Amino acid sequence: MIDLPHSDGGHLSLTVKVWRQDDADSPGAFQTYKIDDINPEMSFLEMLDCLNEQLIQEDKEPIAFDHDCREGICGTCGVMINGMAHGPLPNTTTCQLRMRQFKNGDTLVLEPWRAKGFPIVRDLVCDRSAFDRIQQAGGYISVGVGSAPDANSVAVPKKIADAAMNSAACIGCGACVASCKNAAAHLFTAAKVSHLSLLPQGSAERKDRARKMVAQMDEEGFGACSNTNECQAACPANIKVTDIARLNREYAYASLGTSD
């Protein structure tokens, strides 16, 4: 865990600069707001809730931002906070970030994910359906396997099973894309390819899966991976860039006509 400044326990007064934009085709700009009496134990999204209540009371348009479970599971809450995807804490989603990580008087700059593949819907909300289309292109097993088998009926070495589960932990939040200077989606795509290709149930479609998902990733307009590893640093699920190496290997095997 990195050492970050904490509040002194009192309530916080903050300056919040938020990107406001009506839609993908409209010009946007930063709007600056002051907000007081923020409890350090609030989550970041609760702070935004308070700011929106303040804006509504002032007869102003509230800030649009994505959220759902608020438990770090669904992946919908992504926001750039002071230039960092999900904020300053590693392996932490925006909804799990607490205001005690900021100091009284701080200025917070909030932006949506910036990528061609993630067009802005409004304010801090962007359209991440490109990830759905990448996964639909091949991130599934089409073979009918019947009802759930006994856990020990298919022998999978623990090392392989652990690696598959680690890759499956990806929540599809898009932080990897937002943090990448090329807006590459390789970490997301690699995680989805990896967790299925590692398991015997997914082996039958390994070649088609790699080809189709990479082709869809390119079609969506995401950039190329240049191995700066910012995606791994920003990922709240701690997906490793070793998955990208596996994706490259799977794609090479598919291109050569082998999955061995």
C-alpha positions as CSV (number, residue, x, y, z in Angstrom):
1,M,0.0,0.0,0.0
2,I,1.4,3.4,-0.9
3,D,1.6,6.1,1.7
4,L,-1.0,8.8,1.0
5,P,-1.9,11.9,2.9
6,H,-5.0,11.4,5.2
7,S,-7.4,14.0,6.5
8,D,-7.0,15.1,10.1
9,G,-10.4,13.6,11.0
10,G,-12.4,16.8,10.6
11,H,-14.9,17.5,7.9
12,L,-13.5,18.6,4.5
13,S,-14.0,21.6,2.4
14,L,-13.1,20.9,-1.3
15,T,-12.9,22.5,-4.7
16,V,-14.2,20.2,-7.3
17,K,-13.5,20.8,-11.0
18,V,-15.8,18.6,-13.1
19,W,-15.9,18.0,-16.8
20,R,-19.4,18.9,-18.0
21,Q,-20.6,17.9,-21.5
22,D,-24.1,17.4,-22.8
23,D,-23.3,14.6,-25.2
24,A,-20.5,13.3,-27.5
25,D,-21.2,15.9,-30.2
26,S,-21.3,18.9,-27.9
27,P,-18.4,20.9,-26.7
28,G,-17.4,20.4,-23.0
29,A,-15.7,22.4,-20.4
30,F,-14.7,22.2,-16.7
31,Q,-17.0,23.7,-14.1
32,T,-15.7,24.6,-10.7
33,Y,-17.7,24.0,-7.5
34,K,-17.1,24.4,-3.8
35,I,-18.4,21.9,-1.3
36,D,-18.1,21.9,2.5
37,D,-18.8,19.6,5.4
38,I,-17.7,16.4,3.7
39,N,-17.3,13.5,6.1
40,P,-13.9,11.8,5.6
41,E,-15.6,8.4,5.9
42,M,-17.8,9.1,2.9
43,S,-17.1,7.2,-0.3
44,F,-16.1,9.3,-3.3
45,L,-19.5,8.7,-4.9
46,E,-21.3,9.8,-1.7
47,M,-19.3,13.0,-2.0
48,L,-20.7,13.4,-5.6
49,D,-24.2,12.7,-4.2
50,C,-23.8,15.5,-1.8
51,L,-22.5,17.8,-4.5
52,N,-25.5,17.0,-6.7
53,E,-27.9,17.7,-3.8
54,Q,-26.2,21.1,-3.5
55,L,-26.5,21.8,-7.2
56,I,-30.2,20.8,-7.2
57,Q,-30.8,23.2,-4.3
58,E,-29.1,25.9,-6.3
59,D,-31.4,25.0,-9.3
60,K,-28.5,23.8,-11.3
61,E,-28.1,20.6,-13.4
62,P,-26.7,17.7,-11.3
63,I,-23.5,15.9,-12.5
64,A,-24.1,12.7,-14.4
65,F,-21.9,9.9,-13.3
66,D,-22.1,6.1,-13.5
67,H,-22.7,3.9,-10.5
68,D,-24.5,0.7,-9.6
69,C,-23.4,-1.7,-6.9
70,R,-21.1,0.7,-5.0
71,E,-19.3,-2.4,-3.7
72,G,-16.3,-2.5,-6.2
73,I,-17.9,-5.4,-8.1
74,C,-19.9,-4.0,-11.1
75,G,-17.2,-1.8,-12.7
76,T,-19.5,1.1,-13.7
77,C,-18.1,3.8,-11.5
78,G,-15.0,4.7,-13.3
79,V,-13.8,8.4,-13.1
80,M,-10.5,10.1,-13.7
81,I,-9.5,11.8,-10.4
82,N,-6.6,14.2,-10.6
83,G,-5.4,12.4,-13.7
84,M,-5.6,8.9,-12.2
85,A,-8.1,6.2,-13.1
86,H,-10.3,5.5,-10.0
87,G,-8.1,7.9,-8.0
88,P,-4.9,7.6,-6.0
89,L,-5.3,4.2,-4.3
90,P,-4.1,1.0,-6.1
91,N,-6.6,-1.9,-6.7
92,T,-9.5,0.4,-5.6
93,T,-12.6,1.3,-7.6
94,T,-14.0,4.9,-7.4
95,C,-16.9,3.8,-5.2
96,Q,-14.6,2.2,-2.7
97,L,-12.3,5.2,-2.5
98,R,-12.9,7.1,0.8
99,M,-12.6,10.8,1.2
100,R,-10.1,10.4,4.0
101,Q,-7.5,10.0,1.3
102,F,-7.8,13.7,0.6
103,K,-6.9,16.8,2.6
104,N,-9.0,19.7,3.6
105,G,-8.7,22.4,0.9
106,D,-7.7,20.0,-1.9
107,T,-8.8,20.6,-5.4
108,L,-10.2,17.5,-7.2
109,V,-10.3,17.4,-11.0
110,L,-12.8,14.9,-12.3
111,E,-13.0,13.7,-15.9
112,P,-14.6,10.8,-17.8
113,W,-12.6,8.0,-19.4
114,R,-11.0,9.5,-22.5
115,A,-10.9,7.1,-25.5
116,K,-12.3,6.9,-29.0
117,G,-13.9,3.6,-28.0
118,F,-15.7,5.2,-25.1
119,P,-17.8,8.1,-26.5
120,I,-19.1,10.5,-23.8
121,V,-22.8,10.1,-23.0
122,R,-23.0,13.0,-20.6
123,D,-20.5,14.6,-18.1
124,L,-18.6,11.8,-16.4
125,V,-20.6,9.0,-18.2
126,C,-19.2,7.3,-21.2
127,D,-20.5,4.5,-23.4
128,R,-18.5,1.3,-22.7
129,S,-20.6,-1.0,-24.8
130,A,-17.5,-1.6,-26.9
131,F,-16.4,-4.0,-24.2
132,D,-19.7,-5.9,-24.5
133,R,-19.1,-6.3,-28.2
134,I,-15.6,-7.5,-27.7
135,Q,-16.8,-10.1,-25.3
136,Q,-19.7,-11.1,-27.5
137,A,-17.3,-11.6,-30.4
138,G,-15.8,-14.6,-28.7
139,G,-15.6,-14.4,-24.9
140,Y,-17.9,-17.3,-24.2
141,I,-18.1,-21.1,-24.5
142,S,-20.7,-22.2,-27.0
143,V,-20.4,-25.9,-26.3
144,G,-23.3,-27.3,-24.3
145,V,-21.7,-28.8,-21.2
146,G,-24.9,-29.8,-19.4
147,S,-25.5,-29.3,-15.7
148,A,-22.7,-28.3,-13.4
149,P,-20.3,-31.3,-12.9
150,D,-18.7,-32.3,-9.7
151,A,-15.8,-30.0,-8.8
152,N,-13.2,-32.7,-9.1
153,S,-14.6,-34.4,-12.3
154,V,-12.3,-32.4,-14.6
155,A,-8.8,-32.3,-13.4
156,V,-7.3,-28.8,-13.6
157,P,-4.0,-28.1,-11.9
158,K,-4.3,-25.6,-9.1
159,K,-1.8,-23.2,-10.7
160,I,-3.8,-23.1,-13.9
161,A,-7.1,-22.8,-12.0
162,D,-5.8,-19.9,-10.0
163,A,-4.5,-18.1,-13.1
164,A,-7.9,-18.5,-14.8
165,M,-9.7,-17.2,-11.8
166,N,-7.3,-14.2,-11.5
167,S,-8.1,-13.3,-15.1
168,A,-11.8,-13.8,-14.6
169,A,-11.7,-11.2,-11.8
170,C,-11.8,-8.4,-14.5
171,I,-14.8,-6.2,-13.9
172,G,-14.7,-4.4,-17.2
173,C,-14.5,-1.0,-15.7
174,G,-12.3,0.5,-18.5
175,A,-9.6,1.9,-16.2
176,C,-7.0,0.1,-18.3
177,V,-8.1,2.0,-21.4
178,A,-8.4,5.3,-19.6
179,S,-4.9,5.1,-18.1
180,C,-3.2,4.0,-21.4
181,K,-1.6,6.7,-23.5
182,N,-2.9,4.8,-26.6
183,A,-6.3,4.0,-25.1
184,A,-5.6,0.3,-25.7
185,A,-8.0,-2.3,-24.6
186,H,-5.5,-5.2,-24.5
187,L,-5.6,-5.8,-20.8
188,F,-9.4,-6.2,-20.8
189,T,-9.4,-8.4,-24.0
190,A,-6.5,-10.4,-22.6
191,A,-8.3,-11.1,-19.4
192,K,-11.3,-12.4,-21.2
193,V,-9.3,-14.5,-23.6
194,S,-7.1,-15.9,-20.8
195,H,-9.6,-17.1,-18.3
196,L,-11.3,-19.2,-20.9
197,S,-8.3,-20.4,-22.9
198,L,-6.6,-21.7,-19.7
199,L,-9.5,-24.0,-18.8
200,P,-10.3,-27.3,-20.7
201,Q,-13.9,-26.2,-21.4
202,G,-12.6,-23.2,-23.4
203,S,-9.9,-25.0,-25.3
204,A,-12.1,-26.1,-28.2
205,E,-12.6,-22.5,-29.4
206,R,-9.3,-21.0,-28.5
207,K,-8.3,-20.1,-32.1
208,D,-11.6,-18.5,-33.1
209,R,-11.8,-16.7,-29.7
210,A,-8.5,-14.9,-30.0
211,R,-9.0,-13.9,-33.6
212,K,-12.5,-12.7,-33.2
213,M,-12.0,-10.7,-30.0
214,V,-8.8,-9.0,-31.3
215,A,-10.5,-8.1,-34.5
216,Q,-13.5,-6.6,-32.6
217,M,-11.1,-4.7,-30.3
218,D,-9.4,-3.2,-33.4
219,E,-12.8,-2.4,-35.0
220,E,-13.9,-0.5,-31.9
221,G,-11.0,2.0,-32.4
222,F,-8.9,1.2,-29.4
223,G,-5.2,1.8,-29.7
224,A,-2.2,-0.4,-29.8
225,C,-0.4,-1.7,-26.7
226,S,3.1,-0.2,-26.2
227,N,3.9,-2.1,-23.0
228,T,4.1,0.8,-20.6
229,N,2.1,-1.2,-18.0
230,E,-0.1,1.7,-16.9
231,C,-3.1,-0.6,-17.4
232,Q,-1.9,-2.9,-14.7
233,A,-1.2,-0.1,-12.3
234,A,-4.7,1.3,-12.8
235,C,-6.6,-2.0,-12.7
236,P,-8.8,-2.3,-9.5
237,A,-8.9,-6.1,-10.0
238,N,-5.1,-6.4,-10.2
239,I,-5.1,-8.0,-13.6
240,K,-1.5,-8.6,-14.7
241,V,0.1,-7.7,-18.0
242,T,1.2,-11.3,-18.2
243,D,-2.3,-11.8,-19.6
244,I,-1.4,-9.5,-22.5
245,A,1.5,-11.8,-23.2
246,R,-0.8,-14.7,-23.2
247,L,-3.2,-12.9,-25.6
248,N,-0.3,-12.2,-28.0
249,R,0.6,-15.9,-27.8
250,E,-3.0,-17.1,-28.4
251,Y,-3.3,-14.7,-31.3
252,A,-0.1,-15.9,-32.8
253,Y,-1.1,-19.6,-32.4
254,A,-4.5,-18.7,-34.0
255,S,-2.8,-17.0,-36.9
256,L,-0.5,-20.0,-37.5
257,G,-3.5,-22.3,-37.4
258,T,-2.5,-24.1,-34.1
259,S,-3.6,-23.9,-30.5
260,D,-0.9,-26.2,-29.1
